[in-house]
Amino acid sequence: MGSSPILAGGGAGAGGWCRWRSHHSNGGGKNNSSSNKNMNNHNNEPCVLSSTFAYFLLSFVVLGSIGSLYARFMLSPNVRAGYTAVGCEDDNEGSWSIGVYYGDSPFSLKPIESMNVWKDKSAAWPVVNPVVTCASLSDAGFPSNFVADPFLYVQGDTLYLFYETKNPITMQGDIGVAQSTDKGATWEQLGIALDEDWHLSYPYVFEYNGNIYMMPEGSAKGELRLYRAINFPLTWTLDKVIMKKQLVDSFMIPHEGRFWLFGSDHSGIGTNTNGRLEIWHSDTPLGPFKPHKKNPIYNTDNRIAARNGGRPFVYNGNLYRIGQDSSETYGRRIRVFKVKVLTTDEYKEVEVPFGVEELIKGRNSWNGARSHHLDVQQVGPREWIAVLDGDRVDSGHAVHRFILGSASVFAIATLVILVGMLLGAVKCIVPLSWCPHDTGKRSDALLSWERSNLLSSKFRLFCSRLNRASSILRARIRPNTYIGTSILVLTIMLAVMLTCTGVMYIYGGSGAEQPYPLNGHYSQFTLLTMTYDARLWNLKMYVKHYSRCSSVREIVVVWNKGIPPETSEFDSAVPVRIRVEKENSLNNRFKMDRSIKTRAVLELDDDIMMTCDDVERGFRVWRENPDRIVGFYPRLVNGSPLRYRGEKHARKYNGYNMILTGAAFIDGQKAFERYWSNEAEVGRALVDSNFNCEDVLLNYLYANSSSSSVVEYVRPAWAVDTSKFSGVAISRNTQAHYGVRSNCLMKFADIYGSLAHRKLEFRRRKDGWDV
């Protein structure tokens, strides 16, 4: 029986883990000496293993801590947490939702927020899109990952909305239905209208001869089926199989005495996905259907928008078809085509402009990435309503993130090993026990097979060369030299950056800072700041950042001093209005402004930068408490005599009774009326004389108007005072600033009463945002 010495590479410095090993069993002196030497090497193995293990463990702890901190402070909590226990899960098809639009024609549609719906009834005004989301269904007990492909059915004053909903349990599409009795402002989720054993979508609903029919896409079944309602809108029965084809996104319309069926069959050889359109015709919607003589109408590039993107409509006697453009990503946008000729022999259409405005807030917009389906219907003279779906991410975003995240993890592992080799903590890369030749005593037949097997020989050679890399690397790059240290530091920094990148891709969801719904509704607020010419640098950065926040409708800049800038100077995703004041007064912050179109106003100093997610959380809390000042900087006013102190004082006594309005949500109309009331005249004069304390005054005015709590605190993940970098801070001397405010506290207390008994504790609310 033979045995063979094994080369594992690594040299003398590699310890017992990567040395030559002998498996001779005879007992000669020379061999005994060799055996003892090998025994010593084996005894060294636990040390090598333990030090290497300790290094990897330390690397894991350090990088893991960095990744956790990054996730805690840089990733939006709502993106990570989701909406419900079941539903709204990360889905590779997207995060589709549905919005409502109005117009006096199908070519002048505006989103629901432009109509100021619910203006006098709720803190949720104006209601904004989207009006139906995965959360709408999931919270109603019908788990959903997304909703898309909306179709309207109008029955008197009631609107019914049919749509595709992705079931997170079965991972297939079902047909859901909701109803609205207030023209689409609110929707009641009625449930699942149609559920088959295969994927369903595109629920085209229409009426014929007193019956209501639905023709959903069910291409996975290989049939185009027509269902009839037997108890509208929730109970349907199969009425007829229109044709045995894998048609996607099909609709049927009457035109000039015939019924025309438009659809796309992507199953054939040579078919261009999303670039094919076919037409059939019949005397009735029940068939039989004959193919158009020019079929396929299109079988070309997906930029043509051949695939249908919703219900066709008639306007001014002309027929229009809606197609979806998938040139950049699936369902990127809709395009509208005017049908010029539709006969059994000919079909011609030309594209016409379509005026639905595309939002420019990127992923912070509910439809910032794509929108691929529209149904627009006339509900009265010069009155049209439309439903449009949208998504904030591209198709395949989840898989794309997973690939990039996995690549980051692999790169991190490589860099950790590289740093370990430079530091000497990793002696070799491939342990001997992993190589196929390190199997102890083997038969002659096995040895003969190993020698003749090319793959095994190459793998042994690869193991040896890989293990020698550690010694070669340390010989060429010495950590105790300037170059070696630089390489080591750069490698560690790269590992940290890749850790943050990997966490972002794997754990960070879409990366959107989404708004928080209240009772299933979203809303908007106006952002108001006060500044002057010396702080223009702050203001430009401020506008660029906050204009991308989901719920910001408009930014109003109160210009107190100097030559105002042009609005064209700002990089903004929302309208910016410069309100130039005649006098440089802090009272201008709360001046009545009838041009503000929202109930909520966020008073936010131009030198405060925080995440959009923090702003959205504050807005959600204000909508729950619209009669209060809801903000991010708490203060506790107590003691005798009264002294103005910072947040540390409030934390020390676990409570607050004042919120600074340099970063706070208020009811604009009520707050401004209180501030400019007759009872506030003395207070305003004190503000002007001190050029300070306007926020303190508003707190006293709120407290004086109610016996209940008038403030709420929301803790931001982080906030930066940018005035510290520009040297234009208004209050540079903190002690003097606090002294003036202490004087204001005593005078306001004499006029409006004390705040001391209104203390609220931190960690009081269930949302956990007031810690």
N, C-alpha and C positions, 0 to 999 in steps of 0.2 A: 504494500500500500504506500503510495507516494504522498508527499506534501511539498509545498512550494513557498518560498519567501514572497511576501507581498509588499509592493511599493505603494505607499499612500501619500507621499509628498509631504511638504511642510518643513523638512529639514530639522535640525537639532532643536531649534527654538519652538517647535510645535508641541512639545510634551508628548505624553503617551497617547494622545488622541489622533495624531497624524504622522506616526513614525512607521519605519519598517517593522513588520512583525513576522515571527517565525513560529510555525506550528510543529517543529520537530519533536518527537516524543522520546528519542533515545537519550541516554544519560551520560555521554562523554563529558569530560571536564570542560572542554571548550564550549560544548553545548549547554552544560550546566551554567557556565558563566553567562552565556547568552540568554539562557532562560531566566537567570536571576535578574539580568538587566531588563528583560521584558517585563518581569514581575514588578520591578521598580517603576517602569513606565506605566504599567497598569495601575499601580498604586497612586500615581500622579494624576490619573484620569479624573477622579472626583474633584480635585482642586481646579483643574482646567474647566471641567463642566460647571462647577459651582460659580467660578468667576465669570464665565461666559453667560450663564443663566442670570446672574445678578446684573450684568450689564444690560441684557435684553429686558429684564424686568424693570430696571431703572428707566430705560428708554421708553418703555411702554407707559410707565407712570407719568413721566415728564411730558411726553407728547400728548398723552391722553388728557392730562390736566390742561394743557394749552388748548386742545380741541374743545374741551368742555367750557372753558372760559370764553372762547370765541363764540360757541353756540349760545352761551348765556347772554352775552352782551351785543352780539352782532346779528344774530338770526332772529327774525320776528317770531314771537311766541305763537301768534295765531296760525302762522304757516306750519309750525311744528306740531301744534296740538290738534288741529282739525276742529270739526264742529260737533260731532256726535260720536257715541260709542261705535255705531255701525253706520257707514256711509261717508261720503266725501273723502274717500281714500285716494291715495295717489294712483292715477290711472294713466297708462301710456297713450290712451286715446285723447286725453286732455281733461280740462276742468270746465266744460261748457256750461253756460247759463243763458237765461232768456231775458230780453228787455222789451219794453213797450215804447212805441213811437206814435206821434200824432201829426196830422197835417191837413191842409185843405186840398191836397192832391197827393198822389203817390210819389211825386217828385219834389215834395217840400216837407219831408218828414223830419220831426224834431223829437228828441228824447223826452220822456215823461217829466224829467226835472225842469225842463224849460216851461212847463205849464203851471208850476207852483201848486201842485195838487196837495190838498190837505192844509192849506196855508193857515187856517184859523182853528184847526181842530187838534193838532198834536205836535209834540216836539219832533216828530218825524217829517216835518215839512222843510223843504220840498221832498216828496218821495222821489228817489232816483233809481235808475237801473243798476243791476238787474232786479227784476221783480220776482222771478222764479229761479231758484238755485237747487243744488243737491241738498242743501240744508233745509230748504222748504219742505222737501219730501221726507227727508230723514227724520226731521223733528215731528212730522205728522205721522210717523210710524211706517213709512215706506222707504227703506234704505236705498240710497242712490249715490253713485259716484259722480254723475253729471246729468244734465238735461240738455237736449238739443232737438233739432228738426221740428220747430213749433208750427202747428197749424191751428187757425182759428175756425170756430163754427159759431155764427151769430144767430141767436134765437131771441128776438125781441130786444129787451134791455140787458139780457144775460149773454156774456161771452164765455164760450167753452174753449179751453186750450188743450189740444192734444200734442204730445211730444214723446220723443224717445227718452227713456230713463235707463241708465246702466245699473243693473243690479249687482252690488258688490259681493253677493254670495254665489250666485250662479254665473256671474261675469258675462251675462248676455243682456241684450237690450229688450225691454218691455215697453208697452205703450201706456203712459200715464195720462191723467186728465185732471184739470182744475177748472174752477168757474169763478167768474168775477161779475159783480153787480154794480161796480162803480167805474166802469169803462177802463178796467185794467190796472187800477191803482193797487188793489189788493186781490189776492187769489186764495181761494179755499181749495186745498188739495182733496180731491174726491177719491183718489186711489188708482189702482191699476186697471185700465180698461181692457187690455188684451195681453195675454201671456201664453206663449207657445213654447214648445221644446227647442226652438231655434231662435236665433237673433232676429229681433224686429226693430224697425226704425221707420222714419219718413211716413207718419200716419196721415195720408191724404184723405180728408173727410169731405164728402159732398152729398147733396140731396138729389134724388131722382124719383119722380112719380110718387111722392109722398113718403118715401123711405130714405133713411140716412145710411150711407155706405162709408166704409173705410177701406182704403187700398194701401196697406202698409208694405214697406219693403221686407221681404223674407227670402232674399236670394240664397241663403244657406239651405233652404228647403228645395230650391230649384224650381219654384213656382211663383207666379204672381197671383195672389189670392184676393178676392173681394169679399168683405164681411158686411153683414147687415145688422143694424141695431135692433134688438128686440126689447130692450129696456134702456133707452138712451140716458146717460152716456156710458154706463158701466158694463152692460151686457151685450155681447155681440155673437153672431153665429156665422159660420162659413156659408156664404151664398153661392159662390162660383169660383172655380179656378179659371182665371182669364186666359192664361197661357203657361205652358211649362217651359219657362225660360228663367235664367238667373238675372232678372232685371233689377237694377238698383235705381232708387230715387225716381219713381215713375209718377206721373199725374195724368189725369184724363179730363178733357174739356169739350164742351159742345161748341162748334164753330161752323156756321153756314150750313146747318142741317145735318151735320155728321158729328160723331164723337171721335176725338183724336187722342191717342195714347202716345205719350212721349216717355222714353226710358233709355237706359244704357245697359247693354249686355256685355260684361267684361270677361265672359268665360271662353269666348272663341279664340282660336289661334290667330295671332297677328293683331289682337285687339290692343289698343292703346288705353290703358287704365286712366279713367277720368277725362279721356279725350274722345269718347265715342257717344254718339246720339243716334237713336233710331226712332221712327214714327210708324204707328199703325192706325187704321181707321175702321170704323164700324157704324152701323145704323143706330145702335143702342150701346150703353155702357156695359151691357152684359155680353156683348160679342155676337158672333165671332169677328175677330179682327183680322184685317188684311194688311200686309206690310206695304209701306210706301215704296213707290217705284225707285226712289233715289236712295234707299237704305244701303249702307249706313249714311245718314246725313253728314255726320262727322266721324272720322276715325283718324285723329291727328294729335297734335301736341296738346297737352292739358292746359296750355295758356288760352286756348280758344274758349274755355268755359262751356264745353259741350254738355257736361254733366249738369242735370237740373239742380237748382238751388232754392226750390220753394214753389208756391202756387203761382201760376200765370195770372195776369190781371188784364182787365179791359179798361182803357181810359180814353175818353173822347173818341170812342168808336174804334180804337186801335188795340190790337192784342199784343201783349208784351210777355216774353219768356225770361225767367230768371235763371242764370247759370252760375256755377261756382268756379272761380279761378283758383287752380291748385298749382300754379307755376312755381311759387316759392316754397310752399308747404301745403299739405292737404287742407283745403277749405280756407285759403288765405283771405279771399274777399268774394263778394257777389258782384255780378255784372248783369245789366239789363239789356235785352235785345227787343227791338220792335219787329214784329213779324210782318213782312211785306207781302209775301205770297204763301198761302197754305192750301194746296190742292192735292189730289191723289197723285199728281205727276210732278209737282214742283214744291220747293220750299226755299224761301229766302228770308233772311233776317239781317238787321243791321244793329250795331250797338249804339245805345243812346246814353248820355250822361245820367248818372244817378247821384243824388245829392245828399246821402246820409254821411254826416261828418265822421271821419275816422279820428278817434282819440289819440293823443300823443303822449300819454303818461306811461306807455310801455306796459310792463306786467302789472303795474298798479291799477290799470284800467281793466274792467271786467272783459272787454273785447279788444284789448290792446294788441293782440297777436293775430287774430283772425276772426272772421265772421262769414258763415257759409250758407245761411238759410234765411229766407224772408217770406212772410205771408202778409200781404197788405190787402185790406178790404174796405169798401165804402160802407159806412154806417149811417150816413145822412147827407143832405146837400152840402157840398164842399166840406165834408167831414170824413176823413180816412183814419183808420187805425192799423197799425202794423206790429207784428212780433218778429224779432230778429234775434238769432242766437249769436254768441260770441265766446271767445276763449282768450285767456291771458298768456297761454304758452303755445308753442308750436307742436305739431303732431310728432309723437315719439319722444317727447321731452323727458319722460321718466327713464326710458332706456338709455337715452343720451347721457343723462346724469349718472346713471349706474355705471356706464362704461368709463366715464371720466373719473368718477369716484374710485372705482376699482383700480384704474391706472394710477391714481394718486397714491393709493395704499401700497401698490407694488413698488412704486418709486420710493416711497418712504422706507419700506423694508430694505430696499437696495442701499439707500443712503445710511441707514442705521448700521448695516453690516460694514459699509465703507468706513464710517467713523470708528467703529469697533476695531477694524483692522489697523487704522492709523494709530489708535491709542494702544493697540496690543491686547485689547480685551477679547478679540475674536482671532484665534490662532489659525483656524482653517475654516473653510466654507462648507465642505461636505464631510461629515463624520464617516469614519471607516465602516461603521455598522450599516450605513446607507448603501454602500457599494456592493454589487452582486458577488464580488470575489471574496468578501470578508465573511465567510460563512462557516469558518472552523474547518474541521476535518471532513474531506469529501472523497468520493470514490474516484478511481482512475477514469471511469467512464465520464464522470462529470468534468474532471480536469481536461480530458481530451475534447469534450464538447466545448468548453470555454476557450481552449486554444484555437479551435477551428471556427468559432462563432465570431464573425467580424463585428457585429453590433456590440457584443459584450466587451470585446477588446477596445473598441473605440470609446465605450463608456468608461472603462477603467482608465484609459489615457486622459479622458476629459476630467475625471475626478482628480487625478494626479496634478494636472496643470492648474485646475481651479484652486486646489489647496496650496499650490506654490505661490498663488497670486498675493497672499497676505505678506509673505516674506519679501517678495519683489517690490510690492507697494511701499512697505515700510522702509526698504533700502533706498528707494528713489525719493520718497516724500517723508522727510523727517519732521515730526510734529514739533521738535524743539527749535526749529529754524523759523525765520520770518515767513518764508514762502509756505512752509508746512502749516504754520499756525493760521495763516490767511486762508489756505485751502480748507482747513478744518472748520474755521469759523463760517466760511461761505457755505460749506456743506451742511452745517447745523442750521444756518438760517434758511437754506433751501428746504430742509426737512420740515422746519416750522411752517414755512409758507405752504408747502404741500399738505401739511396736516390741516391747516385752515381751509385749503381748497377742497380737500377730501371731505371734511365735515360739511362744507357748504353744499357740495354735490349730493352727498348721501343723505344728509340729515336736514338740509335746508329747504326742502320742498321746491316750489317754483321760484323762490326768491322774491316773491311779491309781498309787499306790505299792504295787506288787504284790509278793507273796512270791516267793522264788527256790526252785524245786523241787530236791530232791536225789534222783537216781535215779527221777525221775518222781513223787515224793511230796512232799507238803507236811506241815507239822507246826505246833505251837504252843509257846509258852513263857509262863512266869509272870513278870510284871514286879514286882520288889520294890524298895521304897525305904524309907529311914529318915528320919524328920523329927520335928518337935515343933511346938507351937502357934504360935510366932512366924513360922513359914514356911508358914502355911496358904495365903497368897496364891500362893506358888510352886506349892504342891501342887495347887490347883484347876486352874491352867493346865496343869500337868504331866499330870494325869489326863485332862483333856479332849483334849489332843493325842495322847498315846500310846495311849489306849483305842481310837482309830480305826485304829491300825496293824494290818495284816491278821493277823499271827500272834500277837498278844497275846490270851491266853485269860482272864487274871485279873490284877488289880493288888492286890498285898498291901502295905499301908502299915504299917511298923513304927513305932508311936507311942511315942516315948521320954519325952516330958515334956509336962505340961499336960493340959487337958481335950480329949479326942479329939472330932473332928467326927462328925456323923451321915453315913452313906453317901449319904443323900438330898441332901446338899449338893453332890454332885459331878455334873457333866455327863459321864457315862461311857457308852461303848458296850459295856462288859464289866463283870462283877461286880467290885466294890471291897470288899476286906476289911480292916478296921482291926484290927491285932494290938497291943493295948495291953501294954506292958512294965512290970514293977514297978520296975526300976532303969534309970537313964539311962546306958546303956553302949553303946559302939560294937560290942562283941561281939554285941549283939542282931542285928546285920545278918546274921550267919551261923548263927542259931539253928535247930535242927532244927524242921521244920514239916511234920507228916504230912498236913496238909490241902492241900498243894500237889499238883496233879494232873498236872503235866508234869515230864519229866526235866530240861528246860532251864529255867534261871532267869537272868533278866537283872537283875543288880544295877546300878541306875541312880540316881544321886543326884537328888534332887528339884529341883536348880537347874541341871540340864543339859538343854538343848533341842537336839535334832538332828532331821533328817528321818526319817520312817518308812522311807524307802528305805535310809538308812544302817543303821538297826536291822535291817532285813531282810537286808542283806548280811552283817552281823555274825553273824546267826543261821545263815545258810547256811554260813559258814566254821566255826562251832562244830559244826554237824551233821557236817561232814567230820572234825572233830577234837574229839569230845566229851570226851576225857580232858584237855583243855587249858583254860586261861583265855584266852578270846578277847575282846579289848576294843579300845577306841578311844584310849587314852592310854598310849603306850609310855614306858618309862624304861630307862636304862642304869646299872646299878650296877657300878662299877669303881673302880680307884685305891686308893691306900693313904695315909692311912686312908680308909675308905669314906665317901663324901659323897653325900647325896641331891641330885640335880639335876633340872632340868626337861627337857622334850622336846628343846630345842635341843642339849643335850649328847648325847642319843642320835643326833640327826641329824648332828652334827659327826663322830661316830665310826661313822656308818652301821650302827647296830645297836641292839638292845634285849634285855633279859633279864628284864624285869618289865612286867606290865600292871596298871594301877590298877583296882581293882574298883569304883570309883565309876561305871564304865561298862563292864561286862564280863559275858559269858555264862559260866556255870559249870554243871556237873552238880550240881544242888542236893543230891541225897542224898549223893554222895561228898564234895563240898566241905564240907558241914555236918558230916559224920562226922569228917573230918580236923580241922576247926577245933575240935571239941569232944572230941577224943581226949585221952588222958592226956599224950601227948608235947607237946601244945600248951598245957598248963596254965600253964607259966611265961610263954609268949608272951602268953596272954590277960591275965595279971596285969599285964604290961608295958603292954598296950593300955589297961587300966583306969587305971593310974597316970598315963599320959601323955595320956589321952583322944585317942589318935592311933594310927596305924600298923596298924590292923586289916587293911588291904589288903596292906601289906607282909608281914605275918605269913602271910596265905594264900598268897602267892607262894612263900615259903620252905617252907611245908608241902607244896605241890604239888611243888616241886623236890626235896624230901627223900624223896618217895614214888616217884620215877621217875628213871631215868638218861637218859631221852630228853627232847626239848623239851617244855615244859609251858605255853608261852604262844604266842599268835598275835595279830598286830596287824591291824586294819582301819582304814583312814583315812576319817574322815567327810568329806562334802562341806563341811560347816560345823557348828559347835557353838557355842552361846551359854550363858554362865553368867548365869542370871537373878538370882542372889543379888547381883550387882553393882548391880542396879537397885533392890533392895528393902532393902539395908543389913543383911542378916541372914547374911552369909557367916560360916561357922564359923572359917575360917582367914584372918583379916584381915591379920596380920603374916606376910608370906611368908618373911622371913629366919628368924624364930623358928620357924615351921612347918617349914621345911627343916632347921633345927638339931635339932629333936626327932626328925625322921625319920632324920637321919644317925646319931643315937645308937641308934635302933632297928635300923638296918642292921647296925651293929657288933655289937650284942648278939645279934641273930638269926643272924648269920653264925657267931658263936661256938657257938651252940646247935645250929643246923640245917645248917651248912655254907655254902660260898660259892656265889654265883650268877655270879661273874665269867666262868667258863668256859662258860656256857650262852648266850652271845651269838648272836642270830639277826640276819641282815642284812635291811634293807629291800629291796623289789623282788625278793623271793625266790620268791614264788608266781606261778603262771601267770595267776591271775585279775586281776592288776594292781591289787588293792585294798589292797596294803601298801606303796604308794609313799611 
